[in-house]
Amino acid sequence: MREEEHLGEAQAVCDEMALRARRNIQVVIDRLTVSGYRFHSNDHEQTPVAPFLPASDGAGALVSWLTARFGAVPLTMSSWLRLVGDVWLVGTHPEWDGAAAADPLVIEAEGLRWPHTSIRNHYDEEFDIWQMADPEGAEPFVLAVAPDHLHKANVSGGAPYGFRLPDGCADGVFVGEVAMPFVDYLNWVFEQGGFPGRGGARLPSRLRRSLSEGLLPL
């Protein structure tokens, strides 16, 4: 798949997946906004947060740096970085209980919320911590891109969600409460309207249907 004669076509398929995901994200955000949902930080301050920041002009360079630093990056992750951007659906609604606890979609691989902080330095630090904790590399390195479902709800929780690296496959492994192919994870999230739910915390079925109606399969 990574050979020159196949790579372009494989990447094009993954790029189409990312464009569909971006469209779904924008639809879900529009529906949440119209309903009165507030996007905010996962702390007591509840500082307003932009739910979607499109990929920057430097996203392609970040993919190249990740490849040089950690090894092969899965094509779906590359497509997401270059064509989607950073998503943060954490928030609350005055009439909906438990939205923040329902594991809202968060993927912030480019670190666009912190324009004055180097995401590359952050990833370097995380890799150093992993190496010190696991010098034999018994467990794969996970590039963290989101808090876990408890931290999203402002509760002390477990390890963050992220991508296993290196990974030369077309579709990468996304590690959350369980590890699964990234596209499977995204399809599951969109089927649930952006809030797949964990630990019994789920949005009401009527609300999930209203958010997920008409979203594109990936």
PLY file of the C-alpha trace (Angstrom):
ply
format ascii 1.0
element vertex 218
property float x
property float y
property float z
element edge 217
property int vertex1
property int vertex2
end_header
0.00 0.00 0.00
2.90 2.37 0.69
4.57 1.59 -2.62
4.54 4.50 -5.04
2.10 2.88 -7.47
-0.55 2.44 -4.72
0.10 5.24 -2.24
-1.63 8.04 -4.14
-4.86 6.10 -4.53
-4.82 4.91 -0.93
-4.24 8.43 0.36
-7.06 9.75 -1.84
-9.50 7.28 -0.26
-8.40 8.39 3.22
-8.67 12.05 2.20
-12.29 11.48 1.14
-12.95 9.94 4.55
-11.53 13.05 6.22
-13.63 15.42 4.09
-16.77 13.48 5.00
-15.79 13.60 8.68
-15.25 17.35 8.45
-18.69 17.82 6.94
-20.25 15.71 9.71
-18.47 17.72 12.38
-19.73 21.00 10.97
-23.31 19.66 10.82
-23.21 18.43 14.42
-21.75 21.72 15.66
-24.41 23.71 13.82
-27.16 21.59 15.33
-25.71 21.87 18.82
-25.29 25.64 18.49
-28.87 26.17 17.35
-30.10 24.11 20.30
-28.33 26.39 22.80
-25.40 24.12 23.61
-22.32 25.89 25.03
-18.85 24.66 24.10
-16.40 25.26 26.93
-13.31 24.01 28.74
-13.48 20.88 30.89
-12.99 22.68 34.21
-14.94 24.73 36.73
-14.27 27.97 34.82
-16.07 26.64 31.73
-14.19 29.06 29.49
-15.80 29.27 26.03
-13.99 27.17 23.42
-14.28 27.23 19.63
-15.57 23.72 18.84
-13.78 23.45 15.49
-10.51 24.94 14.28
-9.74 24.00 10.65
-6.37 22.49 9.80
-3.67 25.13 9.46
-1.25 25.67 6.58
1.38 23.95 8.73
-0.52 20.68 9.09
1.34 18.95 6.28
4.67 19.90 7.82
3.49 18.48 11.15
2.70 15.16 9.46
6.22 15.13 8.00
7.72 15.92 11.42
5.69 13.20 13.14
6.89 10.70 10.53
10.52 11.71 11.00
10.21 11.71 14.80
8.10 8.64 15.52
8.05 6.60 12.31
5.22 5.88 9.92
1.95 7.73 10.45
-1.27 5.98 9.33
-2.84 7.51 6.25
-6.15 8.25 7.99
-4.33 10.24 10.67
-2.41 12.15 8.00
-5.67 12.93 6.20
-7.31 14.12 9.42
-4.42 16.43 10.26
-4.23 17.94 6.77
-7.94 18.21 5.94
-9.92 18.38 9.18
-8.25 20.10 12.11
-9.00 20.18 15.83
-12.42 19.36 17.30
-13.71 19.97 20.84
-17.35 19.11 21.57
-17.08 19.32 25.37
-19.78 21.55 26.80
-23.15 21.78 28.48
-26.78 22.57 27.75
-29.19 23.96 30.36
-31.81 21.34 29.48
-29.59 18.30 28.91
-28.08 16.45 31.82
-24.79 14.67 31.34
-23.66 15.94 27.95
-20.06 16.42 29.14
-20.09 12.93 30.67
-21.22 11.34 27.40
-17.68 11.30 25.97
-18.07 14.16 23.43
-15.77 13.96 20.42
-12.39 15.61 20.98
-9.39 15.32 18.66
-6.78 18.05 18.99
-3.79 16.64 17.13
-2.46 20.00 15.89
-2.87 21.91 19.15
-4.55 24.88 17.48
-6.13 26.12 20.72
-2.66 27.01 21.95
-1.09 28.99 19.07
1.82 30.22 21.21
2.79 26.72 22.38
4.71 24.22 20.26
2.77 20.98 19.84
6.02 19.39 18.68
7.68 20.16 22.03
4.66 18.70 23.79
4.85 15.48 21.80
8.60 15.28 22.43
8.01 15.59 26.17
5.30 12.92 26.10
7.61 10.58 24.21
10.41 11.13 26.73
8.03 10.35 29.59
6.92 7.16 27.82
10.52 6.08 27.27
11.40 6.61 30.93
8.34 4.70 32.09
8.77 1.87 29.57
12.44 1.77 28.47
12.00 -1.66 26.83
9.07 -0.46 24.74
6.81 -3.25 25.95
3.77 -1.05 25.32
3.38 0.97 22.11
3.72 4.74 22.25
0.36 6.53 22.07
0.34 10.07 20.70
-2.25 11.72 22.94
-4.82 13.90 21.16
-7.76 13.99 23.61
-8.60 13.65 27.31
-10.38 10.49 28.38
-14.15 10.46 29.00
-13.76 11.28 32.70
-11.45 14.25 32.20
-13.87 15.60 29.60
-16.44 15.73 32.42
-13.95 17.43 34.79
-13.39 14.26 36.81
-9.96 12.79 37.52
-9.64 9.90 35.12
-7.29 7.71 33.17
-4.92 7.90 30.24
-5.72 10.21 27.32
-6.98 8.98 23.96
-4.60 8.90 21.01
-2.96 7.13 18.08
-0.46 4.30 18.30
2.80 5.21 16.56
4.58 4.15 14.48
1.91 2.61 12.28
2.32 2.12 8.53
-1.25 0.95 7.90
-3.83 2.86 5.92
-6.08 3.11 8.97
-4.48 3.69 12.34
-5.39 2.35 15.77
-7.18 4.89 17.95
-6.75 4.10 21.63
-9.60 5.21 23.88
-11.32 3.14 26.53
-10.68 0.38 24.01
-8.42 0.32 20.96
-10.09 0.23 17.55
-9.45 1.33 13.96
-9.75 5.11 13.69
-12.46 5.06 11.03
-14.52 2.58 13.08
-14.22 4.94 16.04
-15.36 7.93 13.99
-18.32 6.06 12.48
-19.38 5.01 15.98
-19.08 8.59 17.24
-21.14 10.00 14.38
-23.80 7.29 14.77
-24.20 8.63 18.31
-24.36 12.27 17.24
-20.85 13.08 18.46
-21.41 11.68 21.97
-20.75 7.92 22.03
-21.17 7.68 25.82
-19.13 5.88 28.46
-19.90 4.35 31.82
-23.65 4.51 31.26
-23.65 8.25 30.46
-25.46 8.71 27.16
-27.60 11.38 25.61
-31.33 10.64 25.29
-32.10 8.59 22.18
-34.27 11.34 20.67
-31.40 13.81 20.98
-28.85 11.39 19.56
-31.08 10.78 16.54
-31.56 14.50 15.93
-27.79 15.06 15.96
-26.86 12.05 13.84
-29.59 12.26 11.20
-28.17 12.45 7.68
-24.50 12.28 8.66
-22.27 10.67 6.08
-20.79 7.21 6.64
-17.02 7.15 6.42
0 1
1 2
2 3
3 4
4 5
5 6
6 7
7 8
8 9
9 10
10 11
11 12
12 13
13 14
14 15
15 16
16 17
17 18
18 19
19 20
20 21
21 22
22 23
23 24
24 25
25 26
26 27
27 28
28 29
29 30
30 31
31 32
32 33
33 34
34 35
35 36
36 37
37 38
38 39
39 40
40 41
41 42
42 43
43 44
44 45
45 46
46 47
47 48
48 49
49 50
50 51
51 52
52 53
53 54
54 55
55 56
56 57
57 58
58 59
59 60
60 61
61 62
62 63
63 64
64 65
65 66
66 67
67 68
68 69
69 70
70 71
71 72
72 73
73 74
74 75
75 76
76 77
77 78
78 79
79 80
80 81
81 82
82 83
83 84
84 85
85 86
86 87
87 88
88 89
89 90
90 91
91 92
92 93
93 94
94 95
95 96
96 97
97 98
98 99
99 100
100 101
101 102
102 103
103 104
104 105
105 106
106 107
107 108
108 109
109 110
110 111
111 112
112 113
113 114
114 115
115 116
116 117
117 118
118 119
119 120
120 121
121 122
122 123
123 124
124 125
125 126
126 127
127 128
128 129
129 130
130 131
131 132
132 133
133 134
134 135
135 136
136 137
137 138
138 139
139 140
140 141
141 142
142 143
143 144
144 145
145 146
146 147
147 148
148 149
149 150
150 151
151 152
152 153
153 154
154 155
155 156
156 157
157 158
158 159
159 160
160 161
161 162
162 163
163 164
164 165
165 166
166 167
167 168
168 169
169 170
170 171
171 172
172 173
173 174
174 175
175 176
176 177
177 178
178 179
179 180
180 181
181 182
182 183
183 184
184 185
185 186
186 187
187 188
188 189
189 190
190 191
191 192
192 193
193 194
194 195
195 196
196 197
197 198
198 199
199 200
200 201
201 202
202 203
203 204
204 205
205 206
206 207
207 208
208 209
209 210
210 211
211 212
212 213
213 214
214 215
215 216
216 217
